[in-house]
Amino acid sequence: MPRPIQALIHSTALTHNLQRVRQARPDARLWAVVKANAYGHGIENVFPALRAADGFALLDLAEAQRIRQLGWRGPILLLEGVFEPRDLEICSRLNLTHAVHRDAQIDWLASHKTTAPHHVFLKMNAGMNRLGFTPERFRAAWARLNSLPQVGEIGLMMHFSDADGPRGIADQLATFQATTADLPGERTLCNSAASLDHPEAPSDWCRPGIVLYGASFDYPAHTSEDWGLRPAMTLQSQIIATQTLKPGDTVGYGSTFVAQHPMRIGVVACGYADGYPRIAPSGTPILVDGIRTGTVGRISMDMMVADITHIPAAQPGSSVTLWGQAPNGTLLSVDEVALAAHTVGYELMCALAPRVPVHVTD
Ligand SMILES: *Cc1c(COP(=O)(O)O)cnc(C)c1O
């Protein structure tokens, strides 16, 4: 028998979450963001459910190729554009739409030989200060692109720095609007947070990522349930041993946990080499047989420990849910585990290790 850990990808949850964004943005087309191997879920695993999207957005040319191999003939957007001139040949061959965020990418287009003009999205840096032309330089870049025979449609793109937080989007949206008011082209502005929480931001194309996978973009302010989302990933394993502790007994490397009273603990076949965050402290929520309890002691490479003192039926073979949905239907949100580990659900899902077998289910 293989090690009992596995990840389940819930295709009905993906379908539901995509529908949830459609409901919020009935007039927009949706790029399903599947970068980072679909946020750790596996591009091939999410594709059947997400093919109801209008396009796929990602960064990696190899991932774009995988989507074409799955038979997708619709739009694919490279969110960071091309990295070197040769990539433009792959864009021509695979018919990829690509972001243009710096001058060199325009230079490369100007010397690219292509029969079909490229569909590009010119990206503005409206305050995030990662990718894009500043508002002062944006229109000149647009004019230059517009003069190239290699370029067909030019869409306009930006990315908000604070769509999920108290600062909000007003300033960056105003900057974008003021700079682009009279320019033609489709707009793509909204990630998950802007799509669901900022209906005032126009977006011909929205770019939802995290919400498709059923996590919240602003936990703990709002849970994924608050946003009407369903978790698309379950990470589950089993108890492979139990121990009983007397007061004063310790657990795991560094003896960071000391039992204060008699306890029963279950050793779980999951560790940081599976993608579970090592930094998660004792007390991080975990489900055993669908019953909520907490971790005990340090997370090690292949194992961790759960308190099963109040779950007397728990024994080797009992199910353990690290996040997602337990066999009895109880949910543990990845956001809650992430908060305990001082990170976000995004990081935990993306960090799912290659050694964990993944199965697609309902
Ligand atoms: C990752 C990414 C998104 C999706 O962000 P979510 O917060 O997951 O919805 C959208 N746009 C760009 C440019 C991105 O890099």
The ligand as a Tripos MOL2 file, in Angstrom:
@<TRIPOS>MOLECULE
LIG
   15    15     1     0     0
SMALL
NO_CHARGES

@<TRIPOS>ATOM
      1 C1         -2.0020   35.7290   -9.9760 C.3       1 LIG1
      2 C2         -2.6120   36.8290  -10.7210 C.ar      1 LIG1
      3 C3         -3.9970   36.9890  -10.7290 C.ar      1 LIG1
      4 C4         -4.9260   36.1510   -9.8960 C.3       1 LIG1
      5 O1         -4.8890   36.6170   -8.5700 O.3       1 LIG1
      6 P1         -5.8800   36.0230   -7.4650 P.3       1 LIG1
      7 O2         -5.6390   36.8630   -6.2650 O.co2     1 LIG1
      8 O3         -5.4460   34.6120   -7.2470 O.co2     1 LIG1
      9 O4         -7.2340   36.1120   -8.0100 O.co2     1 LIG1
     10 C5         -4.5240   37.9810  -11.5240 C.ar      1 LIG1
     11 N1         -3.7180   38.7900  -12.2570 N.ar      1 LIG1
     12 C6         -2.3850   38.6760  -12.2440 C.ar      1 LIG1
     13 C7         -1.5640   39.5980  -13.0610 C.3       1 LIG1
     14 C8         -1.7870   37.6970  -11.4810 C.ar      1 LIG1
     15 O5         -0.4580   37.5900  -11.4770 O.3       1 LIG1
@<TRIPOS>BOND
     1     1     2 1
     2     2     3 ar
     3     2    14 ar
     4     3     4 1
     5     3    10 ar
     6     4     5 1
     7     5     6 1
     8     6     7 2
     9     6     8 1
    10     6     9 1
    11    10    11 ar
    12    11    12 ar
    13    12    13 1
    14    12    14 ar
    15    14    15 1
@<TRIPOS>SUBSTRUCTURE
     1 LIG1         1 GROUP 0 **** ****
